[in-house]
């Protein structure tokens, strides 16, 4: 079973994006 690496990258990008937004609002 080959796991598409782009899914992993997309999920990581999503988490980082949400994290930056969340921490940015608390500044």
DSSP file (Angstrom, degrees, kcal/mol; ACC not computed):
  #  RESIDUE AA STRUCTURE BP1 BP2  ACC     N-H-->O    O-->H-N    N-H-->O    O-->H-N    TCO  KAPPA ALPHA  PHI   PSI    X-CA   Y-CA   Z-CA
    1    1 A X              0   0    0      0, 0.0     2,-0.6     0, 0.0     0, 0.0   0.000 360.0 360.0 360.0 116.3    0.0    0.0    0.0
    2    2 A X        -     0   0    0      2,-0.0     2,-0.6     3,-0.0     0, 0.0  -0.800 360.0-148.0 -94.0 124.5    1.6    3.2   -1.1
    3    3 A X        -     0   0    0     -2,-0.6     2,-0.2     1,-0.0     5,-0.0  -0.808  21.5-119.6 -94.0 121.0    0.7    6.3    0.9
    4    4 A X    >>  -     0   0    0     -2,-0.6     4,-1.0     1,-0.2     3,-0.8  -0.394  15.7-152.6 -61.3 122.1    0.6    9.5   -1.1
    5    5 A X  H 3> S+     0   0    0      1,-0.2     4,-2.4    -2,-0.2     5,-0.2   0.778  90.5  67.3 -68.7 -25.3    3.1   11.9    0.4
    6    6 A X  H 3> S+     0   0    0      1,-0.2     4,-2.7     2,-0.2    -1,-0.2   0.822  96.1  55.9 -66.9 -28.2    1.1   15.0   -0.8
    7    7 A X  H <> S+     0   0    0     -3,-0.8     4,-2.4     2,-0.2    -1,-0.2   0.922 108.6  47.1 -66.3 -42.2   -1.7   14.0    1.7
    8    8 A X  H  X S+     0   0    0     -4,-1.0     4,-2.2     2,-0.2    -2,-0.2   0.915 114.7  46.3 -63.9 -43.2    0.8   14.1    4.5
    9    9 A X  H  X S+     0   0    0     -4,-2.4     4,-2.6     1,-0.2    -2,-0.2   0.904 111.8  51.3 -66.0 -41.1    2.2   17.4    3.4
   10   10 A X  H  X S+     0   0    0     -4,-2.7     4,-2.1     1,-0.2    -2,-0.2   0.903 110.6  48.6 -63.9 -40.4   -1.2   18.9    2.9
   11   11 A X  H  X S+     0   0    0     -4,-2.4     4,-2.3     2,-0.2    -1,-0.2   0.915 112.2  48.5 -66.7 -41.5   -2.3   17.8    6.4
   12   12 A X  H  X S+     0   0    0     -4,-2.2     4,-2.4     1,-0.2    -2,-0.2   0.900 111.0  50.7 -64.0 -40.3    0.9   19.3    7.9
   13   13 A X  H  X S+     0   0    0     -4,-2.6     4,-2.4     1,-0.2    -1,-0.2   0.894 109.8  51.0 -63.5 -39.3    0.4   22.6    6.0
   14   14 A X  H  X S+     0   0    0     -4,-2.1     4,-2.4     2,-0.2     5,-0.2   0.922 110.9  47.8 -63.6 -45.3   -3.2   22.7    7.3
   15   15 A X  H  X S+     0   0    0     -4,-2.3     4,-2.3     1,-0.2    -2,-0.2   0.910 113.3  47.5 -63.7 -42.4   -2.1   22.2   10.9
   16   16 A X  H  X S+     0   0    0     -4,-2.4     4,-2.5     2,-0.2    -1,-0.2   0.902 111.5  51.3 -65.2 -40.8    0.6   24.9   10.6
   17   17 A X  H  X S+     0   0    0     -4,-2.4     4,-2.2     2,-0.2    -2,-0.2   0.928 112.8  44.3 -62.8 -46.5   -1.8   27.3    9.0
   18   18 A X  H  X S+     0   0    0     -4,-2.4     4,-2.6     1,-0.2    -1,-0.2   0.890 113.1  52.4 -65.1 -39.3   -4.4   26.9   11.7
   19   19 A X  H  X S+     0   0    0     -4,-2.3     4,-2.5    -5,-0.2     5,-0.2   0.908 109.9  48.0 -63.9 -42.0   -1.7   27.1   14.4
   20   20 A X  H  X S+     0   0    0     -4,-2.5     4,-2.1     2,-0.2    -1,-0.2   0.903 113.0  48.1 -65.9 -41.3   -0.3   30.4   13.0
   21   21 A X  H  X S+     0   0    0     -4,-2.2     4,-1.8     2,-0.2    -2,-0.2   0.924 113.0  48.3 -63.9 -43.9   -3.8   31.9   12.7
   22   22 A X  H  X S+     0   0    0     -4,-2.6     4,-0.9     1,-0.2    -2,-0.2   0.920 116.0  41.8 -64.6 -45.0   -4.6   30.9   16.3
   23   23 A X  H  < S+     0   0    0     -4,-2.5    -1,-0.2     1,-0.2    -2,-0.2   0.814 111.1  58.3 -72.7 -28.9   -1.4   32.2   17.8
   24   24 A X  H >< S+     0   0    0     -4,-2.1     3,-1.0    -5,-0.2    -1,-0.2   0.860 104.0  50.9 -68.0 -35.7   -1.6   35.3   15.6
   25   25 A X  H 3< S+     0   0    0     -4,-1.8    -1,-0.2     1,-0.2    -2,-0.2   0.760 107.2  54.5 -73.3 -24.4   -5.0   36.2   17.1
   26   26 A X  T 3<        0   0    0     -4,-0.9    -1,-0.2     1,-0.2    -2,-0.2   0.404 360.0 360.0 -89.3   3.6   -3.7   35.9   20.6
   27   27 A X    <         0   0    0     -3,-1.0    -1,-0.2    -4,-0.1    -2,-0.1   0.514 360.0 360.0 -68.4 360.0   -0.9   38.3   20.0
